[in-house]
Amino acid sequence: MDIALFWSVFGFSFLVALTGALVPGPLLTYTIVKTLRTNRRGFLVGAWVITGHALLESAIIIGLLLGLATLLRSSVVVKTIGVVGGGFLLYMGISLILDVVRKRVPDVFDTKDEATASAATEEGAASTPAGGGIQNPVLGGLLVSMSNPYFWVWWATVGFAFMIRFDVSFANWTVLLVFFLGHEAGDLAWYVATSTLVDIGKRKITLKVYNIILTVCAVVIIGFGGYLGVSIFLGA
């Protein structure tokens, strides 16, 4: 592979992934929530979330090369993903609201509100999965990505068209590798930046503001869940 082709494939793949990552969605909201609820090294949450996201995308790319694109264009498959994924996001959002109501907060706020921290400890907050029931950010990145039907539609259309344009195939494995690395680098750049900024900012907010942010994120996740579950039947 010559250097011009390398940078062409990597650059386009990076930019396409970055423009998609910049659009607010369930995965970005989950990353913010998970970072807020991570006591140590929260800045790494974005990297772990994208690791799970990348594992799913690697499987999708392989699937597309084996003929998965036709299946993903099926309205039945897309609607099924929409209903199941929407329900999953609704569960996440509702669980997050319940955590706020039950005052399950991370240890970072212990010194700011001792009464609340004590109550949280008594309820077993330390063992409560963060982010609506998904404790592992790698698994969270994979499941939240999987729950979005438009993620699958994007890969069956835009993503697959890009692969055809640059002749991404098993035979042309160097282009396949560069395409994958460029795409994941775009996602990684934005999500690591997001988790880093959130991790820095959370140390300067009060418990009240923290709960408000979590509640807003929960409402957003519920909104995404409802939208994804319904709009897929309306052709939106």
N, C-alpha and C positions, 0 to 999 in steps of 0.2 A: 504494500500500500504506500503510495507516494504521500508526501507531507501535505500537499494541497488538498487531496481527498480526505485525509485524516481530519484536518481542521475544518473542512467543509461539513463533513458528517457530524463531527463532535460539536461544532458551533451551532448548527441548525438544531440538532437534537437538544442541546443545552437550552437554547432560547425558547424552543417550543415547550419544553418541560417547565421552564421558569414562568412563562406567560400563563400556563395552566395552574402552576402552584400559587401565583399571585392572586388568583380568584378565590375569594373566601368560600369555604366549604366545610363539610363535617370533619375532614382530617385536620384542617387548620384549627378549628375550634377544639377538637380533642387535644391537639398539641398544646394549646394555651392552658386548658384545664389541667392536663397532666403535669405541665411545668409548674403551675401554681401549687400543685399538691405534692410536689417532690421536694423534700427537705435538703438533699445534698446533690450537688452537680446537676441542677435543673437545666443548665445550659446544654447538657448532652441529650436531653429528651428529644429534641428535633432529629438528631442523628439516629437515635434508636427507633423512632417512629418511621423514619424513611427507610430504615433497614427492613422493617416488616413490609412496608409499601413496595420496596424494591424486590423482595422475595416473591410477592404476588405478581409484580410486573414481569419478572424473569419467566415465571410460569406462563403468563399470558403470551409473551413474545414467542416462546417455544410452541405454545398451542396454536398461535396464528400461523406459524410456519408449517404446522401440521394440518391446517384446515379449519381452525376454530372460528375464523372470521364469519363463515356462513352461519354457524350456530348462534353467534352473538348478534346477528342481524335479525334473528327470529323474534317476533313480537311477543310470543308466549314466554320465551326465556327472559327477555327484558322486563316484562311485566312481573314475572315471578321474582326476579331480583329486586324489583322496585318494592313489592309488597313485603318480602322478607327483610330487605335492607331497611325500609322505612320503619318497620316494627322494631328492628334492632336499635335504631337511632332513638326512637321514642322511649324505649326501655332505658337507654343510656341517660337521656335527658331527665326522665322522671327519677331515676336513681340518684342523679346529681342533686336535684332539688330536695330529695329526702335527706341526703347527707347534710345539706345546708340547714334544713329544719331541725335535724337531730344534733346539730352543732358538732359535726365530725370534722375537725380542722387539723392541719398538720402541726408538728411541733414548733415550727418557726414562729408561731403566734403565742407560744406559752407565756412569754414574758410580757405580752401586751394585754392579755386578759386571762388572769390566773383562774378565775371562776369558770370561764368557758372551757379553758384547757383542762381543768380538773374534771368537768362534766364529760368532756370528750374522751378523756382517758378511761373513765368509768364505763363508758359505752363501748369501749374497745376500738377507739378511733384508729389506733396504731395499726390494727389489722384490717381496717376497712379498705377495700380496693379503691384506688383513686380513679377518677374519670368515669364514673357510672358503671363500675363493675369490672373494668379491664385494668388489672394491676401492672402487667408487663407491657411496656410501651411498644416493644417489637410486635407482640401479638395484637395490641391495639391498632398499630399502624396497618397491619394486614387486614384485620376484621373491619375496621372503619372504611378502608378503601374498598373492600369487597362489598360493603353494604350499599354503595352508591351505584345505581344502574347506569348513570351517565359516564362514569369511569369506564365501564365496559363498552358502552356505545362509542366513546371517544377512541378507544383502542381498535374497535372493529372498523372505524371509518378513518379519522385523521391519522392515528398512529399507524394503521396498516398501510394507508396510502403513502406515508412517509417511508415506510420500510420498502415498499415497491419502488419508490422513486430512487432510492439509493442502493437498490439490489441487495437488501439485507437477507441473508440466507445462511443455511448451515454450511454450504459449499464456500461461501464468501465470509468465512468466520471472522476475519479481521474487521470487516465493516460491521458485522453483527456486534462484536465486542465494543467497538468505538461508539456505535449507536447507543448501546445499553449504558455505557459509562457516561456518555454525554447527557443522556436523559436523566440519569440518577444524580449526576452532579448538579443539574439545574434544580431538582427538587431539594437536594441536600443543602444547597446554598441558602435558599429561602427559609427552610424550616429550622436550620441551625441558627440563623439570624433571628428568627422569631423567638425560639426558646431561650436564646441568650438574653434578648431584650426583656422578655417577660421575667426571667430569673433575676435579672438585675433590679427590675422595677418592683417586684413583689416584696423585696426587703424594705421598701419605703412606703408600703401601704398599710393601713390599719385593718383590723379584723373585720370591721363593718364594710369597708370598701372591698375587701377580699370576698366576702359573702355576696355582695352585690354583683361583682364580676362573675362569680360562679353561677349565680342565678341567671344573669344575662346569657352566659354561655349555654346554660341548660335550656333556656327558652329558644335560643338559636338552634340547638341540636334538635329539639322537639319540632321546631319549625321546618328544619331540613327533612326530618323523618316524615312529617305529614305531607310536605311538598313532594318528596320523592315517591311516596306511596300512592299519591293521588294523581299527580301531573302525568305520570307515565301512561295513565289510561286516557288522558285528555289530549295526548299528542303534543304536550308542551315541551 
